[in-house]
Amino acid sequence: MTKARRAPPHHLESCVLLELRVGEQKAEEEEKEERQREDAELHGRAEAPVMD
């Protein structure tokens, strides 16, 4: 039976930090897009055209 290779602790730590940073960036982008949509709606420039 072979031993499972383990990544060194510092490598795992950097992976976790990278995941957190990527998650924060995605959250910021989503917030920015949501604000832009809300601004557009407030100014009567909704992204989806209103059908009469």
Secondary structure as UniProt FT lines:
FT   HELIX           9..42
FT   TURN            43..44
//
